[in-house]
Amino acid sequence: IALSVYVLPSLESMWGIGLDIFLFGVFSGLFIVPLNSLIQFATPTSSLGKVLAGNNFVQSVVMFLFLVMTALFAYFHVSSTMLLYIVALIAFVGMVYTFIKLPQSLVRYAVRIVFGLRYRIEVEGLENIKPEGKGVLLLGNHVSFLDWAMLQIAYPKQIRFVMDRIYYDKWYLKPIFTFFGVIPISSRGSKRALSLVSEALEAGDTVALFPEGHLSRNGHLGTFKKGFAVAAESVENAVIVPFHLRGLWEDDFSYASGKMKRNASRDISINFGHMMDIHATPAEVKQAVFELSIVAWRRYARTLPSLQEAWMTRAKEMGRNLCVADSTGVEMSHNRFVTATLLLAQKLRPLLGDEQNIGIILPTSAAGVMGNMALLSLRKTIVNLNYSSGIPSLKHATKVAKIRRIVTSETFVTRLKAKGFDLTDILEAEGLEVIYLEALKKSISKAASLWMYAQVRFAPTSWLMARYIYAADPESTAAILFSSGSEGTPKGIALSHRNLMGNIKQTTTLLNPTDEDVMLGTLPIFHSFGLTVTTLLPLIEGIPVVCHPDPTDGFGIGKIAAKYRATMLFATATFFRLYVRNRKLHPLMFADLRLVVAGAEKLPDEIREAFKIKFGKEIYEGYGATETTPVASVNIQDVLMTDSWQVQKGNKPGTVGLPLPGSSFKIVDPDTFDPLPVGEDGMILIGGTQIMQGYIGDPDKTAAVIHEADGIRWYITGDKGHLDEDGFLTIVDRYSRFAKIGGEMVSLGMVEREISSVLDESEEIAVAAVPDPKKGERIVLLYTGEAEVEMLQKRIKSLNLNPLFLPAEYHKVDALPKLGSGKADYKGAKALAMELCD
């Protein structure tokens, strides 16, 4: 403003004068609008009207005085040039005063311009901050060296940051940090620093502190240390405001892998939560930050494309790199995979007609992955059918999902029949049309293949998108998966493109993949874990995946793991037990594995320990459900921080880990849904962008498992568990897995865990409750192994269990009921127990 007024008298051109006056107006707007916003933000609500009125009054008075001054200059024939120079001088004095009084405004403006060239910054939740003249303590996650800049850009007032003294004491930075009131802290002098924090808060300042005490080494929230609680202990005139930063983990200034940084998004979000009591505990603040991450990731998920669009973009980037291989010897680069998939889609399109939901019965192989992507590229909804669930379940699935077309393979159907899974009744069912891949493959000419490969190799992504990829609304249903049916009839679960893309991005954040990673694809594609994590994720993130159709074949999996130097293995506890027992599976076959994750069922300690003894690898336990797409939480590796020699905790055996970024757990009373304190068992709720659309054709059942609170959709899991102070979740049991004996509720899961402690490695058990005319129900134990009933009873008796927990009947069986995914089949176990007790 000062400069534009100062040069105005020297201008002679009408264009120059016009441009100068125009710029004067722009600069005035850049000054007045933020100033009025700052006044409104900084003023307590109770006196806001008075302050705004006073502001307007002062402006009017000053405008009137300048009008009088202008008239006096004209009356006494004083040159208007002198008047303009006086105005320029006044503006210059105002500029100096503003620099001194509001330095953060200049810094925020400059920083925003610089960072705005690279990032799209979104701020949400500022309206939650109404401190009414109190100090504000900002607490949140710390993932990047740029966190301070983003926070100051987002927050309208000057922030006093708490900084490690190592950086504060650098001679070329110290004057700047001193000017902005930065509070230095170190492990040796933390008491003095915390007292300065207390004084600043009492004085009404805004202080930002990263309670983890360090940058995240794994993209996750570390332990919230109690330093801020000590600083706030004696403070009364302040509030805590939690915040969450999303999008900076993938940035160049974090500890993410190089591969993650190359795939970084420009979208950065800063979310501020509701004000909390200044004496809130670290656990309460961390929970608030987790819930803020849901809001941040929900917004991020809205920017993500559909699965097929994301796949095509990544495939073009990866080009001739390995995409998928399988144990039959197939190896395909991304170019070859795209070529084959698009050719298959062209052949499928006229055969599918207007049918939306397409059934798939294909193995975990290159063909299985290709079949799913071909249908997605046609904007179809994929329904991978669980061929191991039996004909009644398959008929139920085709009816519920309104399936009229099934894509499968003759070779695979024949192999399934040889293994005891005869699908003739479903494939020949009335109203169903079966499409075999072998027939389609024969109809593709070499000329068509060469032409398609040339397009994939040389045409731009936009060309391929326009010609071969049917764009889909990210909110539309991408896949229908059926629940395991371990406790009843399988439910059809609708997952949108947004659900799947969001969960893929959440999971990738914690996988932190590198260019050397190779994923083992061994889980069935009809299983949500297999579809999302080991099928779609590697395609969309550009990670090679090597497939084997039989997850029980440890030796076969070991061979492809060694051949391709696989680094990631995902499986269920049942399959890990088989790998430990498999004598052909040599430990060297798994030598390159850096990440081994168990999901879908409880991981017994004996399996974890046996796997570590044999292969020297830790199994990290995760948790989720088909309704959560499926990943909700996972343990990951601990990380040693060499600058402080502290460890960022990522793994607590016995728990299922922390919720994924963008997710949160809540433990509530199962009847009232009131939140329960840390450490107390209750119903587990899961919130996040990955929560399903709903159960197809059953809105009542959907409503029964979705609980909405504070704008977040929470999935009611039916699981019982508790959170510790760091947010790690321990699952105790299923609420449905209880027996009522003599009026007392007995946890069947607890009975299984207690008895498992005296079993040999070769023995397995399942516990079921059957009706009893005298006690209401009684416990029946099913077991496999060499032990006789008397010996097993003797071992169980040595545990000195409550008599209510002791099985009333023991039955030795050849094999325990299992689902195709390897999970325990509770429904099948109960049916078998009922049959054996008759």
FENVENDA-V666097 format. One record per pair of residues at least 4 apart in sequence whose C-alpha atoms are under 6 Angstrom apart, sorted by sequence separation. I is the first residue (numbers start at 0). J is the second residue. If there is no record, write none. Layout:
i=I j=J
i=I j=J
//
This chain:
i=27 j=31
i=28 j=32
i=37 j=41
i=38 j=42
i=43 j=47
i=72 j=76
i=93 j=97
i=96 j=100
i=97 j=101
i=98 j=102
i=103 j=107
i=106 j=110
i=107 j=111
i=110 j=114
i=111 j=115
i=114 j=118
i=164 j=168
i=169 j=173
i=173 j=177
i=177 j=181
i=185 j=189
i=200 j=204
i=228 j=232
i=292 j=296
i=293 j=297
i=296 j=300
i=310 j=314
i=325 j=329
i=331 j=335
i=344 j=348
i=363 j=367
i=366 j=370
i=369 j=373
i=375 j=379
i=388 j=392
i=396 j=400
i=397 j=401
i=416 j=420
i=423 j=427
i=424 j=428
i=452 j=456
i=453 j=457
i=454 j=458
i=463 j=467
i=464 j=468
i=484 j=488
i=494 j=498
i=496 j=500
i=497 j=501
i=507 j=511
i=527 j=531
i=528 j=532
i=529 j=533
i=530 j=534
i=531 j=535
i=532 j=536
i=536 j=540
i=537 j=541
i=553 j=557
i=560 j=564
i=605 j=609
i=606 j=610
i=610 j=614
i=611 j=615
i=625 j=629
i=640 j=644
i=658 j=662
i=668 j=672
i=707 j=711
i=722 j=726
i=723 j=727
i=739 j=743
i=751 j=755
i=758 j=762
i=771 j=775
i=817 j=821
i=818 j=822
i=42 j=47
i=72 j=77
i=168 j=173
i=176 j=181
i=184 j=189
i=199 j=204
i=248 j=253
i=304 j=309
i=324 j=329
i=331 j=336
i=362 j=367
i=374 j=379
i=397 j=402
i=415 j=420
i=416 j=421
i=484 j=489
i=524 j=529
i=531 j=536
i=537 j=542
i=560 j=565
i=611 j=616
i=624 j=629
i=640 j=645
i=658 j=663
i=667 j=672
i=668 j=673
i=707 j=712
i=722 j=727
i=739 j=744
i=770 j=775
i=771 j=776
i=817 j=822
i=167 j=173
i=324 j=330
i=361 j=367
i=483 j=489
i=523 j=529
i=524 j=530
i=611 j=617
i=623 j=629
i=639 j=645
i=640 j=646
i=667 j=673
i=706 j=712
i=707 j=713
i=722 j=728
i=738 j=744
i=770 j=776
i=771 j=777
i=817 j=823
i=818 j=824
i=482 j=489
i=522 j=529
i=623 j=630
i=639 j=646
i=667 j=674
i=694 j=701
i=706 j=713
i=721 j=728
i=738 j=745
i=769 j=776
i=817 j=824
i=184 j=192
i=323 j=331
i=481 j=489
i=482 j=490
i=623 j=631
i=638 j=646
i=666 j=674
i=667 j=675
i=693 j=701
i=705 j=713
i=721 j=729
i=737 j=745
i=769 j=777
i=816 j=824
i=322 j=331
i=481 j=490
i=622 j=631
i=638 j=647
i=666 j=675
i=705 j=714
i=720 j=729
i=737 j=746
i=768 j=777
i=211 j=221
i=249 j=259
i=250 j=260
i=322 j=332
i=481 j=491
i=622 j=632
i=637 j=647
i=704 j=714
i=720 j=730
i=737 j=747
i=768 j=778
i=211 j=222
i=249 j=260
i=321 j=332
i=322 j=333
i=480 j=491
i=481 j=492
i=607 j=618
i=621 j=632
i=637 j=648
i=704 j=715
i=719 j=730
i=720 j=731
i=736 j=747
i=767 j=778
i=816 j=827
i=211 j=223
i=320 j=332
i=480 j=492
i=621 j=633
i=637 j=649
i=719 j=731
i=767 j=779
i=816 j=828
i=210 j=223
i=211 j=224
i=319 j=332
i=479 j=492
i=520 j=533
i=620 j=633
i=636 j=649
i=668 j=681
i=669 j=682
i=719 j=732
i=766 j=779
i=210 j=224
i=249 j=263
i=319 j=333
i=479 j=493
i=620 j=634
i=635 j=649
i=636 j=650
i=667 j=681
i=718 j=732
i=719 j=733
i=766 j=780
i=318 j=333
i=319 j=334
i=619 j=634
i=634 j=649
i=635 j=650
i=666 j=681
i=667 j=682
i=718 j=733
i=318 j=334
i=478 j=494
i=634 j=650
i=666 j=682
i=717 j=733
i=718 j=734
i=732 j=748
i=765 j=781
i=666 j=683
i=717 j=734
i=764 j=781
i=476 j=494
i=477 j=495
i=665 j=683
i=764 j=782
i=164 j=183
i=314 j=333
i=476 j=495
i=477 j=496
i=665 j=684
i=763 j=782
i=3 j=23
i=161 j=181
i=163 j=183
i=164 j=184
i=475 j=495
i=664 j=684
i=763 j=783
i=159 j=180
i=160 j=181
i=161 j=182
i=162 j=183
i=163 j=184
i=164 j=185
i=246 j=267
i=474 j=495
i=664 j=685
i=762 j=783
i=159 j=181
i=161 j=183
i=162 j=184
i=163 j=185
i=245 j=267
i=596 j=618
i=633 j=655
i=634 j=656
i=663 j=685
i=762 j=784
i=0 j=23
i=245 j=268
i=359 j=382
i=473 j=496
i=474 j=497
i=551 j=574
i=595 j=618
i=596 j=619
i=597 j=620
i=598 j=621
i=633 j=656
i=663 j=686
i=761 j=784
i=244 j=268
i=355 j=379
i=356 j=380
i=357 j=381
i=358 j=382
i=359 j=383
i=360 j=384
i=473 j=497
i=520 j=544
i=596 j=620
i=597 j=621
i=598 j=622
i=632 j=656
i=662 j=686
i=244 j=269
i=355 j=380
i=357 j=382
i=358 j=383
i=359 j=384
i=519 j=544
i=520 j=545
i=521 j=546
i=553 j=578
i=566 j=591
i=567 j=592
i=632 j=657
i=662 j=687
i=0 j=26
i=243 j=269
i=517 j=543
i=518 j=544
i=519 j=545
i=520 j=546
i=521 j=547
i=566 j=592
i=569 j=595
i=571 j=597
i=632 j=658
i=661 j=687
i=686 j=712
i=780 j=806
i=243 j=270
i=404 j=431
i=408 j=435
i=517 j=544
i=557 j=584
i=561 j=588
i=564 j=591
i=566 j=593
i=567 j=594
i=568 j=595
i=569 j=596
i=570 j=597
i=571 j=598
i=631 j=658
i=632 j=659
i=686 j=713
i=779 j=806
i=242 j=270
i=403 j=431
i=404 j=432
i=405 j=433
i=406 j=434
i=407 j=435
i=408 j=436
i=522 j=550
i=567 j=595
i=569 j=597
i=571 j=599
i=586 j=614
i=631 j=659
i=685 j=713
i=778 j=806
i=779 j=807
i=783 j=811
i=242 j=271
i=340 j=369
i=344 j=373
i=404 j=433
i=521 j=550
i=554 j=583
i=684 j=713
i=685 j=714
i=778 j=807
i=779 j=808
i=780 j=809
i=781 j=810
i=782 j=811
i=783 j=812
i=241 j=271
i=242 j=272
i=554 j=584
i=572 j=602
i=576 j=606
i=684 j=714
i=738 j=768
i=781 j=811
i=241 j=272
i=557 j=588
i=579 j=610
i=684 j=715
i=684 j=716
i=197 j=230
i=340 j=373
i=503 j=536
i=622 j=655
i=683 j=716
i=741 j=774
i=240 j=274
i=621 j=655
i=740 j=774
i=201 j=236
i=239 j=274
i=620 j=655
i=683 j=718
i=740 j=775
i=239 j=275
i=682 j=718
i=683 j=719
i=740 j=776
i=193 j=230
i=200 j=237
i=238 j=275
i=682 j=719
i=739 j=776
i=216 j=254
i=238 j=276
i=239 j=277
i=681 j=719
i=238 j=277
i=325 j=364
i=681 j=720
i=680 j=720
i=680 j=721
i=679 j=721
i=678 j=721
i=678 j=722
i=107 j=152
i=243 j=288
i=357 j=402
i=677 j=722
i=678 j=723
i=160 j=206
i=356 j=402
i=359 j=405
i=361 j=407
i=677 j=723
i=158 j=205
i=159 j=206
i=160 j=207
i=161 j=208
i=357 j=404
i=358 j=405
i=359 j=406
i=360 j=407
i=518 j=565
i=158 j=206
i=357 j=405
i=359 j=407
i=517 j=565
i=517 j=566
i=518 j=567
i=519 j=568
i=516 j=566
i=103 j=157
i=223 j=281
i=628 j=689
i=627 j=689
i=767 j=829
i=627 j=690
i=627 j=691
i=626 j=691
i=134 j=200
i=134 j=203
i=136 j=205
i=307 j=376
i=657 j=726
i=133 j=203
i=134 j=204
i=135 j=205
i=136 j=206
i=137 j=207
i=138 j=208
i=139 j=209
i=657 j=727
i=134 j=205
i=136 j=207
i=138 j=209
i=656 j=727
i=8 j=80
i=142 j=214
i=656 j=728
i=141 j=214
i=142 j=215
i=655 j=728
i=654 j=728
i=654 j=729
i=5 j=84
i=5 j=87
i=4 j=87
i=1 j=87
i=43 j=131
i=1 j=90
i=1 j=91
i=378 j=469
i=376 j=468
i=377 j=469
i=376 j=469
i=382 j=478
i=380 j=477
i=381 j=478
i=382 j=479
i=380 j=478
i=527 j=625
i=135 j=237
i=139 j=241
i=527 j=629
i=133 j=236
i=134 j=237
i=135 j=238
i=136 j=239
i=137 j=240
i=138 j=241
i=139 j=242
i=140 j=243
i=133 j=237
i=135 j=239
i=137 j=241
i=139 j=243
i=143 j=247
i=142 j=248
i=144 j=252
i=143 j=252
i=143 j=253
i=338 j=451
i=338 j=452
i=385 j=525
i=384 j=525
i=383 j=525
i=119 j=265
i=122 j=268
i=124 j=270
i=127 j=273
i=118 j=265
i=119 j=266
i=120 j=267
i=121 j=268
i=122 j=269
i=123 j=270
i=124 j=271
i=119 j=267
i=120 j=268
i=122 j=270
i=505 j=660
i=363 j=523
i=363 j=524
i=305 j=473
i=364 j=546
i=363 j=546
i=363 j=548
i=362 j=548
i=502 j=689
i=305 j=496
i=498 j=689
i=494 j=691
i=494 j=692
i=493 j=692
i=493 j=693
i=300 j=501
i=492 j=693
i=492 j=694
i=491 j=694
i=491 j=695
i=323 j=543
i=325 j=545
i=322 j=543
i=323 j=544
i=324 j=545
i=325 j=546
i=326 j=547
i=321 j=543
i=323 j=545
i=325 j=547
i=600 j=822
i=313 j=539
i=310 j=539
i=573 j=821
i=258 j=513
i=256 j=513
i=485 j=824
i=486 j=825
i=485 j=825
i=486 j=826
i=485 j=826
i=296 j=661
i=293 j=661
i=292 j=661
i=293 j=662
i=290 j=663
i=289 j=663
i=297 j=688
i=293 j=687
i=387 j=819
i=282 j=724
i=222 j=725
//
